[in-house]
Amino acid sequence: MIFAIDLRGKLFASYACATLVLLLGLATFLLTRTLDRALAESGRARIVVRRSLELEALVLSAESAQRGYLLTGEERYLKPYHEAEPEVRDLLRELESAVDTDSPARPQLTHLEASVSAKLAELDRTVELHASGGDGLALVRTGEGLRLTDEIRSVVGQIAATTSVARLESEARLRLVRTFVVWLIGAGNITAFALAALVNGWISRAVSDLHAANLDLGQRARDLEAQARMLSSKEQRVAAQLEEQRFLGARLAMSNEALRVSNTDLEQFAYVASHDLRAPLRGIANISEWLEDDLGAQVTPSVKRHLLALRGRVRRLEALISGIAAYSRAGRCEEAVESIDVGRLVRQCVDLVAPPPEVTVSIGPMPTLVAPRTPLQQIFMNLLSNAIKHGAPGGGAIQVEASEEPDKWRFSVSDNGPGIAAEYHEKIFALFQTLAPRDKVEGTGIGLAVVKKLTDRYGGEVRVASRRGEGATFSFTWPKRSEPR
Amino acid sequence: MNTALQKRVNILLVEDDELDVENVERAFRKNNTPNPLWVALDGEEALRILRGPDYPKERRLVLLDLNLPRLSGIELLQEIRSDPALRPLSVVVLTTSNEDRDRTEAYNLNVAGYMLKPLTFQSFVELMSTLNRYWMLAELA
């Protein structure tokens, strides 16, 4: 906006400059006219003086021709006299045109004309008288001719004086005007030049600014073009990446579908395991009891022992099948989170696993968690039954504790049993892995595997700290914000 | 136990495993249960018996296995609950399936109980004894 006003000001200045030059020219023209007029006036004044003097000389020459004729009577003296008259008329006409009607010399000129006419008439009279044999000299002696000549001389002097004064005045005015013109032209030119230079400076600066702006704009346009090219190449890269991602996504979807199918298979397997495999097993167990029933007294101690062993193996196989089903089921169902008082949950678990009377369970301070209930309950139940199973013979002491870590809780279940050697610490979390002979401690090797599966799934970890003969502490972490993986 | 309050219950056992049928029969014998026992080897046969003339129309109890050929236990239950004549029937599920899904579906179809078949015969005998005693005291539709 400021730039626009500036530009307008500059343009106005340039117009002002042009106008000034025009006015200067006009003024110079007018002043030159005045100067011309003054010069012409001056020239006319000179002519008036010269012609007046010539007139006077002509009249005097005519007079002297008259005198010569009158004295000698010879016609040849009259030649200047005859020549004088037309010349006098010419000179008078010339003077008439050279003196303005409003000039102060005008009345003097009229006076001169009258005097000259009178003089010429007087001369004519004397010459004619003398020619006709009269006494021309007597007329001369009257002094009339002398008086007229004096009068002409006087009037010519007056005209010369008047005209000279006018000429001097005119010339003075002329000088003044000339000085003024010189100054006007000089100053005007300088001003106009300065103004033009200034305006030129402004305009050239504006033009160079514009040029620079244009160059800048060009540069920016090129920059923008380069950026656009870069963006477009980036866009192409992004498009390529998107394409790749879509491809990967499609492959992932295919993998997911395959995974879903295999999960369904697994589910089906778990169902078969928990139902169909169990039925014949129960049949075997039942038949062994019916045999024993039906044989009645015929059952020998050896047969009885074998039948019991048979039922024991059936029970173990049943436990394994249940374990597989439990492991497969572990964490499969999506359960809504709820606020859980872990202390109460642990006490409920203790009730459910029903430890024998000689085992004591002490529970430390427990937090309240927001988590799905079932997996947490299953973990505690499995760890508790594990601790009961492997506790000290004839009176285990189980300790349940909780400790807070920055973004998770750590829960631990300790027993005072025989402990676990370090080389087995990893192994015990594997499926079907047991350490004690199965006939001594009934175990399927599934409980800890389920615990590991569940803690993995909910973003925690399980580990054991134990040394041979010093009991074992199983601990697992549970994130404060639990989301299944 | 006041035997005067006890009334016979007409029990229909729906079970495809002959061993389990014998299990129930043996248990009944061992308990000296007076209740008559009808046996259907699958769901369709069960429906035939339930709608047939031989099976009494009062004091009926169905012991139902879920894993059956042709018409499964759950499908049979759906059939029973959609038939106005059979809808009030008391059904107790006797199965090996400990699946949450089966249990939920069965209870949604108004079963009177859900029992897991015990592993040992001795436990089976005790279960049958308890079951019979309870239902003989119950007022049935």
Interface residues (C-beta under 8 A of the other chain):
Chain A: Y271 S274 H275 D276 R278 A279 L281 R282 G283 A285 N286 I287 E289 W290 D293 R311 V314 R315 E318 S322 A325 C333
Chain B: D17 L19 D20 E22 N23 R26 N67 T95 T96 S97 N98 E99 D100 K117 L119 T120 F121 Q122 F124
